[in-house]
Amino acid sequence: MKIRILCVAGARPNFMKLAPLVAALDRDPDFLPFIVHTGQHYDDQMSGQFFRDLGMPAPKCNLNVGSGSQAQQTAEIMKRFEPVVLEERPDAVLVVGDVNSTMACALVGKKLQIRVIHVEAGLRSFDREMPEEINRVVTDAVSDLLLVTEESGCRNLMAEGVPPDRVFLVGNLMIDSLRAHMNSAKESDVLSRLGLKSRAYGLVTLHRPSNVDQPGHLAEIMETLAIIADELPLYLPIHPRTRARLGEHKITVHPHIVLTEPLGYFDFLWLMSNSSAVLTDSGGIQEETTALGIPCLTLRDNTERPATIEEGTNILAGTRKASILDAWRQLQQNPKRGRIPKYWDGGASARCVEVLRTYFASGGAAR
């Protein structure tokens, strides 16, 4: 009898982490993985294109939750996910990352006495004002098996009292996807479409509510980016949330900051790979730039991924004009050259499968 793993996909970062793991489980005769898409990211540019680029199988069902407040979206996911679990009765619910879908589906699985596996467990920003931090802490608290991307995650879970035999350092699935698809990304024509030359531009992503939902704060960030854009043209594939806020608050965009529509995985990966620097508030992009050796300024006051700073190419730039410009000058004067953290080698999915095999061979108990 195959071990049935219900894999939860909710938002773009989930897709990149799930793709190599679902493929590895699907190749293994002991496992039967299937995907449930919550619909947290739901339009074609934010969801469908990524599924196609990553070669992911179609979801077994789509909950079509859509957007809403933190509470509304979380509650709706739980309400729609419960009947799916009751009908499918999987051996485990596997969740990845830190989005609302991750926490909501972990809670449903646990309440229904289904084993819960959290991939990317243990990351902590220690900032409880971040919705993602709440999602991480709650998900880890109810999970039976915790698969960790970097060594800080193991330390955090030990400090929180999680038994060591439930915690496994497996590496970074995001990097598995990056390595697996780099050759396909090289076929992208995104540079020619945008009229760009390698290393002649910077790349920006901006979507975090703390950065874009307050008009004064968003205006300050855009003003700061304008100063940088006078030195290095910036390209911003714009998140729907950010585009809406710029329009609502009538914030002017500097002519050297070029807004594009959200990009597919291959286009974005190739654009990032050829950039001179990346400025972002995304967690996953901190990891990808470290793997690619691209200098990164993180537009946040904290990060749950300290390996990208301690070992990688990331600099924590803060969110205010003075701190961002200080970090930018530091980057210009002394470009950061990092190294690849342990197990960010393209083999994380294989290590995950081996941990799962051992776990279920022991009856779904800890080692």
Secondary structure, DSSP 8 states (H G I E B T S, - for coil): --EEEEEEE-SHHHHHHHHHHHHHHHHSTTEEEEEEE--SS-SIIIIIHHHHHHT----SEE-------HHHHHHHHHHHHHHHHHHH--SEEEEESSSHHHHHHHHHHHHTT-EEEEEEET-----TTSHHHHHHHHHHHH-SEEEESSHHHHHHHHHTT--GGGEEE---HHHHHHHHHHHHHTT--HHHHHT--TTSSEEEE---HHHHSSHHHHHHHHHHHHHHHTTS-EEEE--HHHHHHHHHTT----TTEEEE----HHHHHHHHHT-SEEEE--HHHHHHHHHHT--EEE-SS--S-THHHHTSSEEE--SSHHHHHHHHHHHHHS-------TT-SS-HHHHHHHHHHHHHHTTS---
